[in-house]
Amino acid sequence: MELTRSLERILLVDDNPNDRLLAIREIKQEFPDVEIQEAVDWEQVHGAFETDAFDLMITDYELNWATGIEILHALKDHDSDRPVIMFTDSGTQEIAVEAMKAGLDDYVLKSPKHRIRLRQAIRSVWENALIRRRAEELEFRLQFLLNELGVGVFRATLDGKLIEASDGLLNLLGFSSPAESQPFFEQELAWEKSDPSEQQQWHREIKLEGINGDGPRWLQVSETIIQLDGQSVVDGLVSDVTQQKETAARLESLNQTLEARVNERTERLEQLNHELEAFAFSVSHELRAPIRQVSGFVDLLRSELQPIALDEEPRHYIHQISKLTSRSGRMIDDLLQFSRTGRADLQYTAVNMDKLVQEVKRQLSSQLKGRRIHWQIEPLPPAEGDRNLLRQVWQNLIENAVKYTSVREQADIAVSGTRGAEEIIYSVRDNGIGFDMEDANRHLFGVFERLSNAREHEGTGIGLANVQKIVSRHGGRCWADGEIDSGATFYFSLPPSDVETTA
């Protein structure tokens, strides 16, 4: 039988035409659109069962050819869920009880003062049938989903007696019946007895060894205490988490392997760094030695030739050799500093950027003699970072601003900083020689890279590369804006900081 939301068809079994007319009149008052099929003998009853074209059956008890109980049994054999109402004037209380035990849904007397209840009985019985069928469908769907998901359901008493067990649970455990699973349940799944008031819901995992000859299996059990007819019982869900456990174990093993490999590579990297540092110092020493010797020979040559009136060209050569050896020494020092910057551990502290800028400015005071420089230094937001390395950033940027404004009658140098939601941005602006942005994109922050219009000024081409490395290690970025002969602005950013008191 397919139940619909509205009652459409009724089978009326009664061999008294007047009683049928009476019943039809009552039914139509409440259900005017319902289709009523009448049956007055067994042949018509069986024909109605064969066509199955009715939603609900109403039958009399006392018929010339059968009793209402027999009709009820015949229908329940055909469809146990089909609702039935007995509408009679010849029944007794004993008959009503017997019929109810056989599956009757309601019992209505044909007497004038009772027959009006037929309409109410039909509506109530039909609504109950719909609810019952809906509950059965939901239970079926839930059971299907639980089976598909490999989840078992059980209900047990607090002392471990199994009340109900779903097919999914039996399949999960490899048993064919609840009775067969009872000993296993009491041993493995029974609730650990304690005061039920202590906890009402809990989860646990159980490891099972060798079910049906399989390897170890893990079950996750979720249980809760409910009240059923005044008695506390445990409702539970059981799921197989063996695959998850095995996956977690493999991941843990893989993580341990990866951790060991990472530690091994870290040790190797540290070893290589020490070797690289030793190599750098060795190369530095080996390079410095001939440079010092060349510088010493140049000084000796200059002192020997001092009494002799040399032409301008030899003097120029001697001066250039001295200048190049000095620059080579500075380049070695800068290169070593660049190498150390990439390897040194960062010592994070609260940094007062205003103090750093003033320190750098004081250090450059000897280079500023005879220069006209207009400084515009705004209050700078504090930051968190390695103070010594951040000092190198300011020193490089401010030294460059001083160096590349030397061609101006008055140098204008501005230092500023702004705090944003995602980063703190600092800048150094000057009115110096500037640069070509297209050229800068290729060479500005590279090691030993110098812009074409900056080669007349002293420099090793490492300062800005060092700035970028330091800022990058702090999680920031560097960039610049400029125009040839119109000055430049160099920017660097650092992650936002909540520091207030700074050093």
Secondary structure, DSSP 8 states (H G I E B T S, - for coil): ----SS--EEEEE-S-HHHHHHHHHHHHHH-TT-EEEEE-SHHHHHHHHHHT--SEEEE-SB-SS-BHHHHHHHHHHH-TTS-EEEEESS--HHHHHHHHHTT--EEEE-SHHHHTHHHHHHHHHHHHHHHHHHHHHHHHHHHHHHHHTTEEEEEEETTS-EEEE-HHHHHHHT-SSHHHHHHHIIIIIS---S-TTS-SEEEEEEEE--GGG---EEEEEEEEEEEETTEEEEEEEEEE-HHHHHHHHHHHHHHHHHHHHHHHHHHHHHHHHHHHHHHHHHHHHHHHHHHHHHHHHHHHHHHHHTTS---HHHHHHHHHHHHHHHHHHHHHHHHHHHHHHHHS---EEEE-HHHHHHHHHHHGGGGGTT--EEEEE-----EEEEHHHHHHHHHHHHHHHHHHTTTSSSEEEEEEEEE-SS-EEEEEEE-SS---HHHHHHHTTSTT---GGGTTS---S-HHHHHHHHHHHTT--EEEEE-TTS-EEEEEEE------S--
